[in-house]
Amino acid sequence: MIYMTNPKTLRFYWLNIQQDLFGIWCVHKIYGGLTNHRGREVWLSFESKTEASKALTDIEYLRRQRGYVYSDIADVEHFALKPQTIKEVLANKAKKVIKSDMFA
């Protein structure tokens, strides 16, 4: 996984290489603004792991040429998968604010 940010434009770029459910190698790109919730997610599929790795390094090189620098993810817990029981899921649902409660 490669996570990069551009301090001038306040944007991020996240690159990952992985196989999909059918065993096809893919480059997974997620990019967007650091200060807003707009972003985009793209999957590029390749014939082999070698081709996908080459594409990933090419994309990484282009991002570095455009001012992106390697960075740490600020909120790692945001991307962590945590096992939950049904009781925990229902408890979290109950905590959420319902629109009709906002105007009461």
PESULLIN-V917202 format. One record per residue. N is the residue number from 1. RES is the residue in one small letter. SS is DSSP state (H for helix, E for strand, C for the rest). PSI is psi in whole degrees, -180 to 180 (none if undefined). Layout:
n=[N & N]
res=[RES & RES]
ss=[SS & SS]
psi=[PSI & PSI]
This chain:
n=[1 & 2 & 3 & 4 & 5 & 6 & 7 & 8 & 9 & 10 & 11 & 12 & 13 & 14 & 15 & 16 & 17 & 18 & 19 & 20 & 21 & 22 & 23 & 24 & 25 & 26 & 27 & 28 & 29 & 30 & 31 & 32 & 33 & 34 & 35 & 36 & 37 & 38 & 39 & 40 & 41 & 42 & 43 & 44 & 45 & 46 & 47 & 48 & 49 & 50 & 51 & 52 & 53 & 54 & 55 & 56 & 57 & 58 & 59 & 60 & 61 & 62 & 63 & 64 & 65 & 66 & 67 & 68 & 69 & 70 & 71 & 72 & 73 & 74 & 75 & 76 & 77 & 78 & 79 & 80 & 81 & 82 & 83 & 84 & 85 & 86 & 87 & 88 & 89 & 90 & 91 & 92 & 93 & 94 & 95 & 96 & 97 & 98 & 99 & 100 & 101 & 102 & 103 & 104]
res=[m & i & y & m & t & n & p & k & t & l & r & f & y & w & l & n & i & q & q & d & l & f & g & i & w & c & v & h & k & i & y & g & g & l & t & n & h & r & g & r & e & v & w & l & s & f & e & s & k & t & e & a & s & k & a & l & t & d & i & e & y & l & r & r & q & r & g & y & v & y & s & d & i & a & d & v & e & h & f & a & l & k & p & q & t & i & k & e & v & l & a & n & k & a & k & k & v & i & k & s & d & m & f & a]
ss=[C & E & E & E & E & E & C & C & C & C & E & E & E & E & E & E & E & E & E & C & C & C & C & C & E & E & E & E & E & E & E & E & E & C & C & C & C & C & E & E & E & E & E & E & E & E & C & C & H & H & H & H & H & H & H & H & H & H & H & H & H & H & H & H & H & C & C & C & E & E & C & C & C & C & C & H & H & H & H & C & C & C & C & C & C & H & H & H & H & H & H & H & H & H & H & C & C & C & H & H & H & H & C & C]
psi=[136 & 126 & 125 & 150 & 155 & 107 & -27 & -44 & -5 & 51 & 160 & 160 & 126 & 124 & 141 & 146 & 132 & 168 & 146 & -174 & -20 & 5 & 11 & 133 & 135 & 150 & 124 & 118 & 132 & 129 & 157 & -166 & 146 & -26 & -4 & 177 & 14 & 138 & 176 & 150 & 129 & 137 & 124 & 124 & 149 & 161 & -33 & 167 & -34 & -45 & -41 & -40 & -41 & -42 & -40 & -45 & -34 & -44 & -43 & -44 & -45 & -40 & -41 & -35 & -25 & 12 & 5 & 142 & 153 & 143 & 164 & 148 & 128 & -44 & 84 & -34 & -25 & -31 & -2 & 136 & 127 & 130 & 139 & 150 & 167 & -38 & -41 & -41 & -46 & -36 & -40 & -35 & -39 & -28 & -23 & 145 & 132 & 143 & -41 & -27 & -22 & -28 & 7 & none]
